[in-house]
């Protein structure tokens, strides 16, 4: 079965063709990062307009790279939630139109579930598993009994981890997006130089809160009113390394705790922040110590992409066949 996937939940316009849920024949992604950099974040109206401009070109390129025609497509999968409303509508409109033209099934996907599934694009996952989705807009933990069964165990109650990275980067005057900028700035820094707070929200909680650490960085850098100038002698490497460590420790601690509490041995980690090398290294160490099989997708499948939508869509289509 050839599934055409379409993803437009935020600022990446993506189309992919995946065979039988795992064989990625194409995965085309166009990013709007340069457009949104001046605003230090994604502007919804601009994002939806750029999706409209790119949509058909991306679909055509996805089919071309897969050496396929629209007539070869057996089904279409598209991101329906969560995301920016205007951006989602562009992808949904395109997918519904193409499905109607072709007369093929359409499945509307939750792209957070697809992030949990994403490591399966390169090697099968063992279920049940615990999945961490960590991105600019979401930090969620899921219990997944199969490719099509997901239960949210915890979520961010304020800032998501990726949002905290972006805001701290802005405080320090580092470029947008914040995740790559902070990881780069932290190289060579002392992760124990600053004892930033780690919010665990009480015993057993699997929810996340990163607004406090963002404020702690602001006060550390710009004074108690948060309005001072950045000191000329500020060791940015130490600050960013300490901030990064505090975020990573909470993410790893809660995910490992969730896996141990549910008695599962497989952990999946997806989303844009899953590109972070410090996070990957920490999960590798903790996972090995706890006897867990921790799986990350390749970095091209960490950020929003249509391959994971098409791949997971195949299983949803077959579960309702």
Secondary structure, 3 states (H helix, E strand, C coil): CEEEEEECCCCEEEEEEEECCCEEEEEEEEECHHHHHHHCCCCHHHHHHHHHHHHHHHHHHHHHHCCCCHHHCCEEEEEEECCCHHHHHHHHHHHHHHHHHHCCEEEEEEHHHHHHHHHHHCCCCCCCEEEEEECCCCEEEEEEEECCEEEEEEEECCCCHHHHHHHHHHHHCCCCCHHHHHHHHHCCCCCCCCCCCCCCCCCCCCCECCHHHHHHHHHHHHCCCCCCCCCCCCCHHHHHHHHHHHHHHHHHHHHHHHHHHHCCCEEEEECHHHHCHHHHHHHHHHHHHHCCEEEECCHHHCCCCHHHHHHHHHHHHHHCC
